[in-house]
């Protein structure tokens, strides 16, 4: 049994209660939801919060709602709920693709979208997915609610725009017509962090040309999406040469590090290979929705 | 309502045909495991029990300057802090290893690997013990570490073992076997010679249950009861008597339910000794259970062999000779658990399953600043490395000769009529029918069809590989005159008591870590005496309750203790015969045995069952001369030779050419372990070993950075396979009984771990043939496979 450093624990009963507890216990307190990232780090004594604020009773943050042209996902929504949602699969197949390769069922039953985003691990799949879908984070704090674009949400590894006295409450995804998206990752073993992964979202104009494109890479040293690679596709009819070019651009844009999962050249190769794959699939899916 | 007791007893066999003896029955021990009622070390709670925790070195090589325990001792829940200095006073700072070396229990002079034991805290609870570790101040003076075994003997390499008198470098041993000149002559004249460096990287057994102990020293009686995660309780008792100076009759070792061993729990770890010291010092029972990182970073690793292989053959594919030179990384202390007079265990069986004209091998062992160990992870004392080497070399030869690898093997197998077969390095293989097993595996796989499919896929640029491996295991050590652990001969005892009502208890010297002993050994008694297995209790793992023997590792339980149990049951059967003769008022030689009953030859109606005989043996009738009551017996079995299980494995993989990701699609395993006692348990053992093989082939490695930091210290970093990485195993079998074993059984525990890695790697290399890949080393992670595809495979170490 690995034993964390001493800490105190409180169980929040509402969002307001959670915010009060965070304010009371200060910056050495941490919110725990699924706990699948924070608790292992505490057991290894890499994380040593003085207080844990447990938000697992905040059922008000556990929802998937389609409202108008937005899909609203509560921060406490478990990975399994996202994976099993037919609505999510229909509107944003990239989420289903990613959820199917996030850890294993035991972790997915417990881990949450909010926890994944706030942990902000560089190899976190949902961070890339939310970047690619240009999601908006709904953050509440003592001063009320604010909306944060994904490009402003992540502030580097393990850092986000959520202040110590704030709570991520919701993630909003804009539903775009004639869209398709996809995610693919390479891992050494199911449940391992990604060696590398790529996600893409494509919207097509009425003439079939690319109206909007987003390409994101996981565990490859990039913040946000790969604008240079996206530019290759914009206004063009999707076709293999463009996917190849976008892959080439993505590979040169990324900045991977060598580790036990692979060397830099291999990871750059994956940036290229996986970018091509997800673009192919996302464009096919977008064309499919157009026809449908 | 259905309660669990009402469920059908055994789907494998209806009650009517439930075997009384060998056959497929559910494991007797499983009801307690599936209900969470197993009793492991960490379940133990003794009155007043305290908890220990070990402070471990954060660096790989450093002079110990000072330890200040003041703040830790001031912790309100801490009762004791033990350092190397304290142990020096008790003459316990160093303990003998299983390979004639010594290992520091706590650091006194120098840290020699990251994770080494520096101090031991005893506290009221495990949280306080762990917290108090952070209150100990240790000053280290860093030294350059030796991490790369290839550089361990460089002239400027730092000396790791300056504690050993007269030591001037990091060499542990140089050892060789075989006829070097004869081998050289054959290599010089051979049509074809191929050479390849083959690396078996350091891996870890990673049992689900980590190591631990509860020590309970009674100061009044002077008796030490030590509950331990050990695969060898009797050997530990003797070693504790020698190391700690406690009289052996005052030591009781209990090994309760064990959550996996795989060789990880053979040796005596500093934690066990520290728990004992903690109990003696505080006068209370002390529990110590290591955490996952401690297990991965400090306990016995496996493999770490860099092997230069050479194979010589005629141009039409007759293999003539094998030669290898091995660099073995033994870590900071030579703590390999190995029972032979040579330091490379059973590696000299690298001649494999082939009829060779010559073979020569030399092994050099070196110290490095890494955790000690070396023989673990179901390796049969390094048969794993040997089989991996020869099976890779045969495949490389097949490529060179442009021959099918299965055909090449069939052409070179030792033939059934050649057994007993003396190989070129001193082993006498007891029996084998290799071609039969190979052909069966090919039939099960649909080998020809697979090759056709592969050819079609290659046309389309798809990467499919078919890997073949054949292995001969060598298990079941003794005989005691040749094999020992620190001087204790490798024989095993068994005691059998048949109670008056015909129920029995059999006591074993070996201890199960999950192998199903409580079922298998009951079935052996059942087969010999006709008492149903459910009426036979198996007692093991407690030195106060069981006869002396060397324990469970190296697949030796069935070959050695299985022989002992069969013989003790036969002894009881013969005793029963004398009593039955008296009961039937006839002569013993007029009786005939059928399972469970002696009867008069030619008069089957006149007989006595084993139950009737048992009651008579304990009753009031006058017993025949020489029988002084009861129906008990005991034996010690000293096996005349080892046993040689074998198998033919075929693996099919698909590789994503864009990412290098390997998917094991099929795996066909034909095993021959001689007589099969419980096929269900055998298949379970094979499934487990094959899964181990997937782990080693695809993902497992304990790596170190240049500073000696262990990079595999958690299950986030040290990957073991899940159900997602393994296919549905396809198992088959042949039966070639061991001619010298009482029941013809050979052992199965490690066969699949030994045989599966080469089959998988051979399949991967076969898949990569279009890229010109001839060899790649494990682990075959996507990145490493991709590098091989780019024409630059690299050794993992």
HADDOCK unambig.tbl for C-alpha pairs under 7 A between the chains (distance, minus, plus):
assign (segid A and resid 1 and name CA) (segid B and resid 291 and name CA) 4.88 0.50 0.50
assign (segid A and resid 2 and name CA) (segid B and resid 291 and name CA) 5.44 0.50 0.50
assign (segid A and resid 3 and name CA) (segid B and resid 127 and name CA) 6.66 0.50 0.50
assign (segid A and resid 5 and name CA) (segid B and resid 131 and name CA) 6.80 0.50 0.50
assign (segid A and resid 188 and name CA) (segid B and resid 699 and name CA) 6.78 0.50 0.50
assign (segid A and resid 188 and name CA) (segid B and resid 781 and name CA) 5.87 0.50 0.50
assign (segid A and resid 188 and name CA) (segid B and resid 782 and name CA) 6.46 0.50 0.50
assign (segid A and resid 190 and name CA) (segid B and resid 724 and name CA) 6.74 0.50 0.50
assign (segid A and resid 192 and name CA) (segid B and resid 716 and name CA) 6.94 0.50 0.50
assign (segid A and resid 261 and name CA) (segid B and resid 783 and name CA) 6.87 0.50 0.50
assign (segid A and resid 262 and name CA) (segid B and resid 783 and name CA) 5.04 0.50 0.50
assign (segid A and resid 266 and name CA) (segid B and resid 783 and name CA) 6.12 0.50 0.50
assign (segid A and resid 270 and name CA) (segid B and resid 659 and name CA) 6.67 0.50 0.50
assign (segid A and resid 273 and name CA) (segid B and resid 658 and name CA) 6.45 0.50 0.50
